[in-house]
Amino acid sequence: MNHCEIAFVWETDADSALGLPTYATDGAAGADLRANLPDRGAVVLEPGGRVLVPTGLRVAIPDGFEVQIRPRSGLALKHGITLPNAPGTIDSDYRGPLGVIVMNAGAEAFTIAHGDRIAQMVVAPVIRASFATVDSLPDTARGAGGFGSTGQN
């Protein structure tokens, strides 16, 4: 198993009793992030609405890695709660507050309470590319076929 250390700092008014992100099981790829709301309150997210939910954390990611923020499948299936920019990327040089953009794609209002697990974070290696223009691209069997060009099955 690969391993890298992610360092966190609590925001001044955050509830550190919620703890750092945690993996729910030994085989989990994503660590759960919790809502760390001002005044330990709640946010009601109406259908179609979106909100930036604070986690109370700032993060330092080692160079050569990123953190991807992804929806929790149970919230998506049961309530239509998703992340509109999923996966969101946190770069290794970002040091600001860690917030999660949450959207209600469901049919009913959804309440996010202080301490709720709202998203998961996945640590991933980053490969930096170099970019160049060329006179032509090599041919492939697919060619310029776009959306749906490989069939329906």
C-alpha positions in Angstrom: 0.0 0.0 0.0 1.3 3.4 -0.9 1.4 6.1 1.8 2.0 9.8 2.0 1.4 12.2 4.9 -1.1 14.9 4.7 -0.8 17.7 7.3 -3.8 19.7 8.6 -4.3 22.8 10.6 -7.6 23.7 12.3 -9.3 27.0 11.5 -9.5 29.3 14.5 -13.2 28.8 15.1 -13.4 25.2 14.0 -14.7 22.3 16.2 -11.6 20.1 16.4 -13.5 17.5 18.4 -14.9 16.3 15.0 -11.4 15.0 14.2 -9.4 14.7 11.1 -10.7 13.0 7.9 -10.9 9.2 8.5 -11.2 6.1 6.4 -14.4 4.2 7.3 -12.9 0.8 6.4 -9.5 -0.8 5.9 -10.1 -0.9 2.1 -11.6 2.6 1.7 -9.9 4.7 -1.0 -11.6 7.9 0.3 -11.4 9.5 3.7 -14.6 11.1 5.0 -14.8 14.9 5.4 -17.2 16.4 7.9 -19.2 19.6 7.9 -17.7 22.0 10.5 -20.3 24.7 10.6 -20.2 28.0 12.3 -22.1 28.1 15.6 -22.3 24.2 15.3 -25.6 24.7 13.4 -27.1 23.3 10.2 -27.6 24.4 6.6 -30.8 23.6 4.7 -30.1 23.0 1.0 -33.1 23.4 -1.2 -33.5 21.4 -4.4 -31.2 22.8 -7.1 -29.3 24.8 -4.5 -25.6 24.7 -3.7 -23.5 25.8 -0.8 -19.8 25.9 0.2 -19.6 23.7 3.4 -16.6 24.4 5.6 -14.6 21.5 7.0 -12.7 23.7 9.5 -9.4 22.6 8.1 -6.5 23.8 6.0 -4.3 21.3 4.4 -0.7 20.8 3.2 -0.4 18.2 0.4 3.1 17.0 -0.5 4.5 18.0 -3.9 3.7 15.4 -6.5 0.2 14.7 -5.0 -3.3 16.1 -5.1 -6.4 15.6 -3.1 -9.6 14.9 -5.0 -12.9 15.7 -3.3 -15.7 13.3 -4.3 -19.4 12.8 -3.5 -20.5 10.2 -1.0 -22.5 7.5 -2.9 -25.1 7.0 -0.2 -26.0 10.8 -0.1 -26.1 10.8 -3.9 -28.4 7.8 -4.2 -30.7 8.5 -1.2 -31.0 12.3 -1.4 -29.5 13.5 -4.7 -26.7 15.3 -2.8 -23.6 15.6 -5.0 -20.6 17.8 -5.7 -21.1 19.9 -8.9 -17.3 20.0 -9.7 -16.6 16.4 -8.8 -13.9 15.5 -8.5 -12.7 18.7 -7.1 -8.9 19.1 -7.0 -6.9 20.5 -4.2 -3.4 21.4 -5.5 -0.3 20.8 -3.4 0.5 24.5 -3.2 -3.0 25.6 -1.8 -3.1 26.6 1.8 -6.5 28.2 2.2 -9.6 26.8 3.9 -10.8 23.4 2.8 -14.5 23.8 1.8 -16.7 21.4 -0.2 -19.2 22.7 -2.8 -22.3 20.7 -2.2 -25.4 20.6 -4.5 -28.9 19.2 -4.0 -29.9 17.5 -7.2 -32.8 15.8 -5.3 -36.5 16.7 -5.1 -36.6 17.7 -1.5 -34.7 20.0 0.9 -31.8 18.4 2.6 -30.3 19.4 5.9 -26.5 19.3 6.5 -25.9 19.3 10.2 -22.6 20.1 12.0 -20.5 16.9 12.0 -22.2 15.2 9.0 -20.0 13.3 6.6 -20.4 15.4 3.4 -17.8 14.2 1.0 -14.7 12.0 0.7 -11.1 12.9 -0.1 -8.9 10.7 -2.2 -5.1 11.3 -2.3 -3.6 10.8 -5.8 -0.3 11.1 -7.4 0.1 13.8 -10.1 2.0 13.5 -13.3 3.0 16.8 -14.9 3.0 16.8 -18.7 4.9 18.9 -21.2 2.9 20.3 -24.1 3.9 20.7 -27.7 2.4 21.5 -31.0 3.1 19.1 -33.9 2.3 19.1 -37.6 0.0 16.0 -37.3 -1.3 13.4 -34.9 -0.8 9.7 -35.3 -3.8 7.7 -36.7 -5.9 5.4 -34.5 -8.7 3.0 -35.2 -11.1 5.4 -33.5 -9.9 8.5 -35.2 -12.0 11.6 -34.6 -15.0 9.7 -33.5 -16.5 11.5 -30.5 -19.4 11.1 -28.1 -21.1 7.7 -28.5 -18.8 6.7 -31.4 -17.8 3.4 -29.9 -21.4 2.1 -29.7 -24.0 1.6 -27.0 -22.9 -1.6 -25.3 
